[in-house]
Amino acid sequence: MPTNDSAAPLRIERDGDVAVVVLDNPPLNLFDAAAFDAMETVAGELIALTDPSRPDRARAVLVEARGKVVSGGVDVTYFRDIAEGPEPARRGAELWARLLTVANTFEDLPVPTVFAAHGLCLTAAFELALSCDILLAAEKASFGLVEIVVGLTPSMGGPQRLAERAGPARAKELIYTGERYPAAVLERWNVVNRVLPDDGFAEAAREYVHRVAAGPTVAHAATKRLATVAVRDGARAADALVPEISGPLFATDDLRGAVASFLGEGPGKATYSGR
């Protein structure tokens, strides 16, 4: 499914140095078979778009949605077809393996990733947001992993990534209750990074991601890797990787240029090419 297909439920648009993943499956941006297929396609294309060897590489990724809500969740008929069809356990396991591969791909991209939630954000969309580095939310946004209504647990990485951000007790509470949580509450829980005003939210999210994209992209990739290793394997494991990950930064154009700018003009005046 080509990214320039305006009818695709998920597609990639380019905004300068930013690759914008657009969820656009009206009226509720539900995840159905076509949306899951498109999400896989988009994930593969993001790998190519953010490749450091690419001259026009994207230096950040923004995920946003069209319409009144981010997503009303998954089209439940999709789950019914698996549950009532042949070999439901095998087919269910294959579905989760596919979707976790997508979540892992977003999480492992070598550039900053930002999810912008302007309204209701349920299930698969919320789990995709948790695979991004930064979650921005409008004041009116709300979130939920409501899979209990169909007898499921979130299985696209939601429980484990919520536990990383908010702790296991909060993750269990959110999932056990199936309630919708306002952005302000999840900001207090360290799930949402920033709550921004409803008015001008889309523009503010774009400005934020462009500011991040304009930074030292290779250094950002190092930050991502060290932070992830620290959370999952401990600070000492991250320490052991610092020479391998941070040493090569001294060979980047961005570091050399920024050092020269600092010494010649003072701090905060450097510009970066992402190399």
C-alpha positions in Angstrom: 0.0 0.0 0.0 1.8 3.2 -1.1 2.2 6.0 1.4 0.9 8.5 -1.1 -2.5 6.6 -1.3 -4.8 9.2 0.2 -7.4 6.5 0.8 -5.1 4.4 3.0 -6.2 4.1 6.7 -2.6 4.8 7.7 -0.2 6.7 5.4 3.0 8.7 5.6 3.2 12.3 4.6 6.4 14.3 4.6 6.7 17.7 6.3 10.3 18.7 5.8 12.6 16.7 8.1 9.5 15.0 9.7 7.8 11.9 8.5 4.1 12.2 9.6 2.2 9.0 10.1 -1.5 9.9 9.5 -4.3 7.7 10.9 -7.3 8.4 8.8 -10.0 5.7 8.8 -13.3 7.6 9.3 -15.5 8.0 11.1 -13.8 6.6 14.3 -10.4 5.6 13.0 -11.0 2.0 13.9 -8.3 -0.6 13.4 -9.6 -3.2 11.1 -7.8 -5.7 8.7 -6.9 -2.9 6.3 -5.6 -0.6 9.0 -3.4 -3.3 10.5 -2.1 -4.1 7.0 -1.4 -0.4 6.4 0.3 -0.1 9.8 2.7 -2.9 8.9 3.5 -1.2 5.6 4.1 2.1 7.2 6.4 0.6 9.8 8.5 -0.9 7.1 8.6 2.3 5.1 9.7 4.3 8.3 12.7 2.0 8.6 13.8 3.1 5.1 12.9 6.8 5.6 14.9 7.1 8.8 18.0 5.2 7.5 21.1 7.3 8.5 22.6 6.6 5.0 19.7 8.2 3.2 20.5 11.7 2.0 16.9 12.9 2.6 16.3 10.9 5.8 13.5 11.9 8.1 15.0 13.1 11.4 11.8 12.7 13.5 8.5 10.9 13.2 5.1 12.3 14.2 2.0 10.2 14.5 -1.3 12.1 14.3 -5.0 11.4 13.5 -7.7 13.0 11.4 -11.2 13.5 12.6 -12.8 14.1 16.0 -11.1 11.2 17.8 -7.7 9.6 17.6 -9.2 6.2 17.5 -12.3 4.4 18.9 -10.2 1.2 19.1 -10.4 -2.0 17.1 -13.2 -3.1 14.9 -14.6 -5.9 17.1 -15.8 -8.0 14.1 -12.1 -8.6 13.4 -11.7 -10.3 16.7 -15.0 -12.2 16.2 -13.7 -13.6 12.9 -10.6 -15.0 14.7 -12.5 -16.3 17.7 -15.2 -18.1 15.6 -12.9 -19.3 12.8 -10.5 -22.3 12.7 -7.6 -22.5 15.0 -8.4 -19.3 17.0 -5.5 -19.7 19.4 -2.9 -20.0 16.6 -4.4 -17.2 14.6 -4.6 -14.9 17.7 -1.0 -15.6 18.5 0.0 -14.8 14.9 -2.0 -11.5 15.1 -0.2 -10.4 18.3 3.2 -11.4 16.8 2.5 -9.2 13.8 1.4 -6.2 15.8 4.3 -6.5 18.3 6.7 -6.4 15.4 5.1 -3.1 14.4 5.3 -1.7 17.9 8.9 -2.8 18.2 9.7 -1.2 14.9 8.3 2.2 16.0 10.2 1.9 19.3 13.5 1.1 17.6 13.5 3.8 15.0 16.8 5.7 15.2 15.1 9.1 15.4 12.8 10.8 17.9 9.1 9.7 17.7 6.2 11.8 18.9 2.5 10.8 19.2 0.0 13.6 19.2 -3.4 12.8 20.7 -6.1 15.4 20.2 -9.0 13.4 21.5 -10.2 10.0 22.5 -7.4 7.4 22.1 -8.3 3.8 22.7 -6.6 0.3 22.5 -4.3 -0.2 19.5 -3.8 3.6 19.0 -2.9 4.0 22.7 -0.5 1.1 22.5 1.1 2.6 19.4 1.5 5.9 21.3 3.3 4.0 24.1 5.8 2.8 21.5 6.7 6.3 20.7 9.3 8.4 22.7 7.0 11.3 23.5 3.3 11.4 24.0 1.7 14.9 23.6 -2.0 15.3 24.5 -4.6 18.0 24.1 -6.5 19.0 27.3 -9.6 17.2 26.1 -7.8 14.0 25.1 -8.5 10.8 27.0 -7.0 7.3 26.9 -8.0 3.8 27.6 -7.0 0.2 27.2 -10.5 -1.2 27.3 -9.9 -4.7 26.0 -11.7 -6.2 29.0 -15.0 -5.4 27.2 -14.2 -8.3 24.8 -12.4 -10.5 27.2 -8.9 -9.6 26.1 -5.8 -8.1 27.6 -4.0 -5.4 25.5 -1.4 -7.4 23.6 0.4 -4.9 21.4 2.8 -3.9 24.2 0.4 -1.9 26.3 0.7 -3.5 29.7 4.5 -3.7 29.7 5.1 -0.2 28.3 2.6 1.3 30.7 4.4 -0.4 33.5 7.7 1.1 32.3 6.2 4.6 32.4 3.8 4.5 35.3 4.8 1.4 37.3 3.1 -2.0 37.4 0.4 -1.0 39.9 -0.9 1.9 37.7 -0.7 -0.3 34.6 -2.8 -3.0 36.2 -5.3 -0.4 37.5 -5.8 1.2 34.1 -6.3 -2.2 32.3 -8.3 -4.0 35.0 -10.9 -1.2 35.2 -11.1 -0.5 31.5 -11.8 3.1 32.3 -10.9 6.1 30.3 -8.3 8.4 31.8 -8.0 12.1 31.1 -4.8 13.5 29.8 -4.1 15.4 33.0 -4.2 12.2 35.1 -1.9 10.3 32.8 0.5 13.3 32.8 0.7 12.9 36.6 1.4 9.2 36.0 4.3 10.0 33.6 2.4 8.3 30.7 1.7 11.6 28.9 4.7 13.8 28.5 2.9 17.1 28.0 -0.7 18.4 28.0 -1.2 21.2 25.6 -4.2 23.6 25.0 -6.9 22.3 22.8 -6.7 25.4 20.7 -3.8 25.2 18.3 -2.9 21.7 19.5 -2.0 20.3 16.0 0.2 23.3 15.2 1.9 23.1 18.6 2.6 19.4 18.1 4.1 20.1 14.7 6.3 22.9 16.2 7.5 20.6 18.9 8.5 17.7 16.6 10.2 20.1 14.2 12.2 21.5 17.0 13.3 18.0 18.0 14.0 17.1 14.4 16.3 20.1 14.1 18.6 18.7 16.8 21.6 16.4 16.6 19.9 13.3 15.2 22.8 10.9 15.8 23.0 12.0 19.5 19.3 11.6 19.9 19.6 8.0 18.7 22.3 7.5 21.3 20.0 8.9 24.0 17.1 6.6 22.9 19.3 3.5 23.1 20.9 4.3 26.5 17.6 5.2 28.1 15.9 2.0 26.9 18.8 -0.2 28.0 18.8 1.6 31.4 15.1 1.0 32.0 15.1 -2.7 30.9 18.6 -3.9 31.9 19.7 -1.3 34.5 22.0 1.7 34.6 25.2 -0.3 34.7 24.2 -2.1 31.5 23.7 1.3 29.9 27.1 2.5 31.3 28.8 -0.5 29.6 27.4 0.6 26.2 28.4 4.3 26.5 31.9 4.0 24.9 30.3 2.1 21.9 27.4 4.4 21.5 28.6 7.8 22.6 32.3 7.6 21.5 31.4 7.8 17.8 29.6 11.1 18.3 32.9 12.9 18.3 33.2 11.9 14.6 29.9 13.5 13.6 29.6 16.7 11.7 27.0 17.9 14.2 29.3 17.6 17.2 32.2 19.3 15.4 30.1 22.1 14.1 28.4 22.6 17.5 31.7 22.8 19.3 33.0 25.3 16.8 29.8 27.4 17.1 30.0 27.3 20.9 33.6 28.4 21.0 33.1 31.1 18.3 29.6 32.4 19.1 28.5 31.1 22.5 26.0 28.4 23.4 22.7 27.9 21.6 23.5 29.1 18.2 24.6 25.8 16.5 22.5 24.3 13.7 22.5 20.6 12.9 22.4 18.6 9.7 21.7 15.2 11.4 25.1 13.8 10.3 
